[in-house]
Amino acid sequence: PLIGAALTIPSTLVAQIIAEECSVDFVMIDMEHAPLSAEMATYLVHATTAASARTGRYCHTLIRVPSAGLEWIKWALDSGASGIIIPMINNVNDMEAVIDRALYPPKGRRSFGPTMAAFSQPAGSGGVMGYFDRARNGHTAILPMIESREGVENLEKIMAVEGVSGVFVGPFDLRLALGLPGALDGDEPTFQQALEKACAAAKHEGKIVGSMGIGVDASAKRTKEGMSFLVAVADYAVIAPGISAAISDSRA
């Protein structure tokens, strides 16, 4: 599977370090649970792209928007991000509203104006119109989050909506919605059945499915279940352990 990192710190330097030094396949810029502005999210996309250009190894950029609101979707996509992750998609109506806002005509009603997106593309990509042509031809990932009982019940219908690229399972909120203890993983039958349903629906539609995969054991487990992309770490989560380990080593 593709392995990525969540970006929550409003720092282009952090984004560049992760994209350039950590061999990640993608970053998930988390506007849902981190206080990142649309402006900062755009800067993080551009910083990641710049790092990719230096390494020659492309790092995809996904933005998890705060909600399915028109302005969030528009700002996120106009940054030039590779795709968006949309929280709390529960049914076909929710999904179709996102598609309408995220895709250019005739598939949707996205407004034209990706001037910032042109600067997040590799050199020689054709500028604004080059980005526009690629976006119209399905080069932007649209990934709903399934994190409710209703979302699980409607998984197959959501995945069948034209324009949907795949699905991202939000494990913590999903577990809470299923009446289970809050956690990123668990072996309860209802939780495992939800994960299996997501993987089966994605496979049936020929689309991708991802989730959190924190740590070696969790990543291996998610991969075995059929997940095709995983967020394996968040930037903030490694600062204290890394510095603490260095301090301990120095004092040893």
C-alpha positions in Angstrom: 0.0 0.0 0.0 0.9 3.7 -0.2 2.2 5.0 3.1 1.7 8.6 4.2 2.0 11.0 7.0 -0.5 13.5 8.5 0.6 17.2 8.5 -0.9 19.2 11.4 1.9 21.7 12.1 1.6 24.9 10.2 5.1 24.9 8.9 6.3 24.6 5.3 9.7 23.4 6.6 8.1 20.5 8.4 6.3 19.6 5.2 9.5 19.8 3.1 11.4 17.6 5.6 8.8 14.9 5.6 8.3 14.9 1.9 12.0 15.1 1.1 13.6 13.0 3.9 11.1 10.4 4.9 10.2 8.5 1.7 6.5 9.0 2.2 4.2 8.3 -0.8 1.7 11.0 0.3 0.9 13.6 3.0 -2.5 14.2 4.4 -2.8 17.9 5.3 -5.3 17.8 8.1 -7.6 20.8 8.1 -10.3 18.9 10.0 -8.6 18.6 13.4 -5.7 21.1 13.1 -6.1 24.9 12.9 -4.8 25.2 9.4 -6.1 28.0 7.2 -6.8 27.6 3.5 -3.8 29.8 2.9 -1.5 27.6 5.0 -2.8 24.4 3.4 -2.0 25.8 0.0 1.6 26.6 1.2 2.0 23.1 2.5 0.9 21.7 -0.9 3.4 23.9 -2.7 6.2 23.0 -0.2 5.6 19.3 -0.6 5.6 19.7 -4.4 8.9 21.6 -4.2 10.4 18.8 -2.2 9.2 16.3 -4.7 10.9 18.2 -7.5 14.2 18.1 -5.6 14.1 14.4 -4.9 12.6 13.3 -8.2 10.2 11.1 -6.2 6.6 12.4 -6.3 4.8 12.9 -3.0 1.0 13.2 -3.4 -0.9 15.8 -1.4 -4.3 15.0 0.1 -6.2 17.7 2.1 -8.7 16.5 4.7 -11.1 19.4 4.7 -13.0 20.5 7.8 -16.4 19.7 6.2 -18.1 19.2 2.8 -18.8 23.0 2.6 -18.4 24.5 -0.9 -15.7 27.0 0.2 -13.5 24.3 1.8 -13.7 22.0 -1.2 -13.0 24.9 -3.6 -10.0 26.2 -1.6 -8.5 22.8 -1.1 -8.7 21.8 -4.8 -7.6 25.2 -6.0 -4.4 24.7 -4.0 -3.5 22.0 -6.6 -3.7 19.2 -4.1 -3.7 15.7 -5.5 -7.1 15.1 -3.8 -9.4 15.7 -0.9 -10.7 13.6 2.0 -14.2 14.7 3.1 -15.4 13.9 6.7 -18.7 12.3 7.7 -20.1 11.2 4.3 -23.2 9.2 5.3 -25.2 8.7 2.2 -25.5 9.1 -1.5 -26.9 12.6 -1.2 -23.9 13.7 0.8 -21.6 12.2 -1.8 -23.3 13.7 -4.8 -23.2 17.1 -3.2 -19.4 16.8 -2.8 -19.0 15.6 -6.4 -21.1 18.5 -7.6 -18.7 20.9 -5.8 -15.5 19.2 -6.6 -15.7 18.4 -10.3 -15.7 20.7 -13.3 -18.6 20.7 -15.8 -20.2 18.5 -17.2 -19.7 16.2 -14.2 -20.1 18.9 -11.6 -20.2 22.6 -11.1 -16.8 23.5 -9.8 -15.9 27.1 -10.5 -12.9 27.8 -12.7 -9.9 29.6 -11.1 -7.1 27.3 -10.2 -4.4 29.9 -10.4 -2.6 28.7 -7.3 -2.8 25.1 -8.5 -0.6 25.9 -11.4 2.3 26.5 -9.0 1.9 23.1 -7.3 2.4 21.2 -10.5 5.8 19.9 -11.9 7.6 22.1 -14.3 6.3 21.9 -17.8 2.8 20.8 -16.8 1.0 23.4 -18.8 0.2 26.0 -16.1 -3.4 26.7 -15.3 -4.9 25.1 -18.4 -2.7 22.1 -18.0 -4.0 21.6 -14.5 -7.6 22.2 -15.6 -7.4 19.6 -18.3 -6.0 17.0 -15.9 -8.6 17.8 -13.2 -11.4 17.4 -15.8 -10.0 14.0 -16.8 -10.2 12.5 -13.3 -6.7 13.3 -12.0 -8.0 14.6 -8.7 -8.8 12.1 -5.9 -12.2 12.4 -4.2 -12.2 10.3 -1.0 -15.2 10.3 1.4 -14.7 9.4 5.0 -16.8 6.6 6.4 -17.1 7.0 10.1 -20.7 6.4 11.1 -23.2 3.6 11.2 -25.2 5.2 8.4 -22.1 5.5 6.3 -21.3 1.8 6.7 -24.9 0.9 5.7 -24.6 3.0 2.5 -21.0 2.1 1.6 -21.8 0.3 -1.7 -24.0 3.1 -2.9 -21.5 5.8 -1.9 -18.7 3.9 -3.7 -20.8 3.6 -6.8 -21.2 7.3 -7.3 -19.4 8.5 -10.4 -16.4 10.6 -9.6 -15.6 8.9 -6.3 -12.0 7.7 -6.2 -12.2 5.5 -3.1 -13.0 5.7 0.6 -11.1 6.5 3.8 -12.3 4.8 6.9 -12.1 7.0 10.1 -11.6 4.3 12.7 -11.9 6.2 15.9 -15.2 8.0 15.1 -16.6 4.8 13.4 -15.9 2.8 16.6 -17.7 5.4 18.7 -20.7 5.4 16.3 -20.8 1.6 16.6 -20.9 1.8 20.4 -17.4 0.6 20.8 -14.5 2.2 22.9 -12.6 5.0 21.2 -9.5 3.6 19.6 -7.8 3.4 16.2 -8.1 -0.4 16.1 -9.9 -3.3 17.6 -11.0 -6.9 17.0 -14.7 -6.5 17.7 -16.9 -8.2 15.1 -18.9 -5.1 14.2 -15.8 -3.1 13.6 -14.1 -5.8 11.6 -17.2 -6.3 9.5 -17.3 -2.6 8.7 -13.6 -2.7 7.5 -14.3 -5.8 5.5 -17.3 -4.1 3.9 -15.3 -1.1 2.9 -12.6 -3.2 1.3 -15.1 -5.4 -0.5 -17.0 -2.3 -1.8 -13.8 -0.7 -3.1 -12.7 -3.9 -4.8 -16.1 -4.3 -6.5 -15.9 -0.8 -7.9 -12.2 -0.9 -8.7 -11.4 1.9 -6.3 -9.0 2.5 -3.4 -9.6 2.2 0.3 -7.5 3.6 3.1 -7.4 4.3 6.8 -5.1 5.0 9.7 -2.3 2.4 10.2 -0.2 3.7 13.1 2.7 1.4 13.8 4.1 -1.8 12.2 1.4 -4.1 13.5 -1.5 -1.9 12.5 -0.1 -1.3 9.1 0.5 -5.0 8.5 -3.1 -5.7 9.7 -4.7 -3.1 7.4 -2.6 -4.3 4.5 -3.7 -7.9 5.0 -7.4 -6.7 5.1 -6.9 -5.1 1.7 -6.2 -1.4 2.4 -4.4 0.3 -0.4 -3.2 3.5 1.4 -2.5 4.2 5.0 -1.7 7.2 7.2 1.1 5.7 9.3 2.1 8.7 11.5 1.4 12.3 12.3 4.1 15.0 12.4 3.3 16.1 16.0 3.4 12.5 17.3 7.1 12.0 16.6 8.6 15.2 18.0 8.5 14.3 21.7 9.6 10.7 21.3 12.5 11.7 18.9 13.8 14.5 21.1 13.3 12.5 24.3 15.3 9.6 22.9 18.1 11.9 21.8 18.2 13.6 25.2 18.3 10.2 27.0 21.1 9.0 24.7 23.1 12.1 25.5 22.7 11.6 29.2 23.4 7.9 29.2 
